Amino acid sequence: MKQALLLFFLTISLFAQQKTELIKSTKLAETREILVSLPPSYETNPAKRYPVLLLLDGDYLMNPFQGALDYGEYWDDLPEIIIIGIKQKSSRMSDCGIDEVEGMPTKRSAAFYNFIGEELMPFVEKKYRTAPFRIIAGHDTTAGFLNFFLYKENPFFNAYISLSPELAPGMGNQITTTLTNTKKNLFYYQSSADGDIKQLRQPIEELDSNIKAAAANNPLINYQYDKFNNASHYSLVLFSIPNALYQIFDSYKPISSTEFTEKIAILPSGYVDYLTKKYDNTTEKLGLQVPIRINDFKAIEAAILKNKAYDELEKLAQLANKNYPKTMLADYELGLMYEKTGDAKRAAQKYQRASQLEEIGNLTKEMMYNKYDDMKSLTVK
């Protein structure tokens, strides 16, 4: 099944629309070619802003990342993202070269580092509508290089996807120090495999142990490490990409049946607070303003009804009025509260009012008329 999904990611990426931009770099004294993939809603939703995913090794990482994102976006598990891929087929070793004595970028790779931070990303953020959330990803040589962005006290990127990284001398200690001391939310993903290149595996596993220790003491670190069985240095990339994206955007996902059963339905109270906190968490961690999904409203409503906490329906109605003021959702929730608490007269009034407003989700005018009739019949003596 997993193999079939990976093939699917690659297949649908063939239909992703990409364009090429040429960036004239003063830092590199040359013109660089980048790939740009804009979300499907970019042209039709001019007020919306999008996170940015920067891919080193964009030549071969663009399509698998695009495929995974297209799939996740289809189910609303992942947000729409602007993807930028740097073409490095003939320059990756010089772009990301390491001074093995100092454990730092060479003169050329330092220029490439500055090209990303001082030229490329400012160009992208000026030309396109970006949200304040940046991700960077790479594979082996470029995965190691991207970690240099963690050498500063206030890292430039919010999330790091390091696929079988080739770590420079001393890099593991520097990464751990930065993550230990971070004062903002940072996401870090790395992966390896039992068939990975041998000399890469030990440093990666040592770094894994160190980051786990740091994460245990700093809740701002969101860390995941995957070591895949029966995978090679190259196939691990396809296994890693969906895991990394779902790790970073875990808080974005709609309420699942598992989340409902294991986290929400068992609460003694505070169902609406749970919903509010869930979306506030997405804004805080990812810089995304996501409207509360109608299905998530219905999930909280179901938990309230299951636990007979009917007074919380009023709070849910207030939240509905804030998010969907032109729809019948808020009045429906109030009508439901009065219905469940035995006030048929007021329930009928709310359902009648709801029938005059816009339909939403599975709430229809016909449904409101029927509920109004049911409540009205209870008030007739």
Protein Blocks (a to p, Z undefined) as FASTA:
>chain_A
ZZmmmmmmmmmmmmpccdddddddfklopacdddddddfklmmmmmbccdddddehklmm
mmmmmmmmmmmmmnopaccdddddddfklmmmmmmgccfknopacfklmmmmmmmmmmmm
mmmmmmpccdfbdcdddehjlmmmmmmmmmpmbdfbfbdcdehiacdehklmmmmmmmmm
pcbdcdddddddfkbcfklmmmmmmmmmmmmmmmmmomkbccdddddehiafklmmmmmm
mmmmmmmmmmmpccdfklmmmmmmmpgghklmmmmmmmmmmmmmnopacdddfklmmmmm
mmmmmnopaklmmmmmmmmmmmmmmbmklmmmmmmmmmmnopaklmmmmmmmmmmmcceh
jbcfklmmmmmmmmmmmmpZZ
